[in-house]
């Protein structure tokens, strides 16, 4: 059973902050924990812990234009989310997130993958084949942080290459993924910290503008499912859950409004669904 409490996040305050730029070494992997505390994992069960796995892709130049690539929000969002998942649930979590490619031999060691900023990516044929095999064999891909119609169209066409006979469909708020741990009353929208605002009348701005001028005020959560209606690909469009994880320590209002209320609850629900289906 998953045991959860948002009070742990709130009582922790803004303990985990953005801590400068990541170090770009040859592998692209940052070994600096940014002050995020670590914890011990029982070596007898190291293979049974949840590991946050981020997808690295090299291709670019797609139809969506813009975006920061696979490194966006890295490594702070991965570290912070892993910490909160460990703190707030009974799930055993690896304190060290990993980076994987869709062509890696060990891809199937990770039942959950996180792919960010897909608005301009273009899969290679090997990546198409690797992702299809991964998902059809029980894997789960979460796609996050892209805005507007043009970026979504780029992702749609790339996923059509992966699943020629399947289309993504809007996931209704009644679906268990919005209620399996946190009972969400709306589909959460999280903007980048520099796009969030609060007006004098209390109105909160939670969307980002796009170069194509499309309407981004409505968040969309779409899914590609298998023949048993299991979600294989969960698409978080017109929202940036990763910034809610990454930026939790930079501004108290942003933390309270977006990290606590939206980014962490939705992220924990997604991982819980992925690990139980």
Beta strands, then each sheet from edge to edge (+ up, - down):
strand 1: 53-55
strand 2: 98-100
strand 3: 112-116
strand 4: 140-144
strand 5: 169-170
strand 6: 197-198
strand 7: 204-205
strand 8: 220-225
strand 9: 231-237
sheet 1: 2+ 1+ 3+ 4+ 9+ 8- 5+
sheet 2: 6+ 7-
end
